[in-house]
Amino acid sequence: MEQYKEKILRICNEARKDTLMETLEIEYTDVGEDFLTARMPVTKKVFQPDGILHGGATVALAESVASAASYIFLDARNFAVRGIEISANHVRSASEGSVWARASLLHKGRTTQLWEIRVTNDAGQLISQCKLTTIAIAKDH
């Protein structure tokens, strides 16, 4: 299992090149049977003007980790995955360290999936609670 985890994380991290995930320094850190975790450093790059983590950067982290999880847990050879709705409740701010996003699958339907994404700080305190709905679209081969 450990070799499988390392391969998935390597693929996810290699896919960041020249994307928003690379710009935000998002790194995929752990994967399990029904979850994917990523880390994003809290630096001036992701601040609001008043020196705290921007909610939009938090949402970008949440969507990035859940979308990557969709590709892991769905048949990416035959389906393209697209986010169709995201929501976020921001409950605490952050101004240093890292934030961690863990995407867990709540519902896996034939075409739609519902993901829960908990974003926490280094101390494990909840920063944001997010949900992402994705849709799997059959690829034309």
C-alpha positions in Angstrom: 0.0 0.0 0.0 2.8 2.4 0.9 4.3 2.1 -2.7 0.8 2.8 -4.1 0.5 5.9 -1.9 3.9 7.2 -3.0 3.0 6.7 -6.7 -0.3 8.6 -6.4 1.3 11.5 -4.5 4.1 11.7 -7.0 1.6 11.8 -9.9 -0.5 14.5 -8.1 2.5 16.6 -7.3 4.0 16.3 -10.8 0.6 17.5 -12.3 1.0 20.9 -10.4 3.6 22.2 -12.8 2.6 25.4 -14.5 -0.8 25.5 -12.7 -2.5 27.5 -10.0 -1.4 24.7 -7.6 2.2 25.4 -8.3 1.7 29.2 -7.9 0.0 28.7 -4.5 2.7 26.1 -3.5 0.1 23.4 -2.8 1.7 20.0 -2.1 -0.2 16.7 -1.9 0.9 15.0 1.2 -1.2 11.9 2.0 -3.7 9.6 0.4 -5.9 6.8 1.7 -8.8 4.6 0.5 -11.3 7.5 0.6 -9.3 10.8 1.1 -6.5 13.0 -0.2 -4.6 15.6 1.8 -2.7 18.7 0.7 -0.8 21.5 2.3 -0.5 25.1 1.4 1.9 27.5 3.1 0.4 30.7 4.5 2.6 33.5 3.2 2.1 37.0 1.9 1.4 35.4 -1.5 -2.0 34.2 -0.2 -2.8 37.1 2.1 -5.7 39.6 2.0 -4.4 43.2 2.3 -4.8 43.0 6.1 -2.3 40.2 6.5 -4.5 37.1 6.9 -5.2 34.1 4.6 -7.5 35.1 1.7 -10.7 33.1 1.6 -10.3 32.7 -2.2 -6.9 31.0 -1.7 -8.5 28.7 0.8 -11.2 27.8 -1.6 -8.6 27.2 -4.4 -6.8 24.8 -2.0 -10.1 23.0 -1.3 -11.1 22.7 -4.9 -7.6 21.6 -5.9 -7.5 18.7 -3.4 -11.0 17.5 -4.0 -10.6 17.6 -7.8 -7.3 15.7 -7.6 -9.1 13.2 -5.4 -11.8 12.8 -8.0 -9.2 11.8 -10.6 -7.7 9.3 -8.2 -11.0 7.6 -7.2 -12.7 7.7 -10.6 -11.8 6.2 -14.0 -9.8 9.2 -15.3 -9.0 7.3 -18.6 -12.7 7.4 -19.6 -14.0 10.4 -17.7 -13.1 14.1 -17.3 -14.0 15.6 -13.9 -15.3 19.1 -13.5 -16.3 21.0 -10.4 -19.9 22.3 -10.7 -20.4 23.9 -7.3 -18.2 24.8 -4.3 -19.1 26.3 -1.0 -17.0 27.4 2.0 -17.6 28.5 5.5 -14.6 30.3 6.9 -14.5 30.0 10.7 -11.0 31.0 11.7 -8.2 33.1 10.1 -4.6 32.2 9.6 -1.5 34.4 9.2 1.4 32.0 9.4 2.4 28.3 9.1 0.5 26.1 6.7 -3.1 25.1 6.1 -4.0 21.5 5.4 -7.0 20.4 3.3 -8.4 16.9 3.6 -10.9 15.9 0.9 -13.2 13.0 1.8 -15.8 11.5 -0.5 -19.4 11.9 0.9 -21.3 10.6 -2.1 -20.2 8.8 -5.3 -22.9 8.6 -7.9 -22.8 7.5 -11.5 -22.1 11.1 -12.7 -21.9 13.3 -9.6 -19.7 13.2 -6.5 -19.9 15.2 -3.3 -16.7 16.0 -1.4 -16.2 17.3 2.1 -13.0 19.3 2.5 -11.8 20.3 6.0 -9.1 23.0 6.0 -7.2 23.2 9.2 -4.1 25.0 10.5 -0.9 23.4 11.8 -2.6 22.9 15.3 -5.5 21.0 13.7 -8.0 23.9 14.3 -10.7 24.2 11.7 -10.1 27.2 9.3 -12.8 26.4 6.7 -15.4 23.7 6.0 -15.9 23.3 2.3 -18.0 21.2 0.0 -17.4 20.5 -3.7 -19.7 18.9 -6.1 -18.0 17.4 -9.2 -19.4 15.8 -12.3 -17.8 13.0 -14.4 -18.2 13.5 -18.1 -17.5 10.7 -20.5 -14.5 11.3 -22.8 -14.9 10.8 -26.5 -12.3 8.2 -27.6 
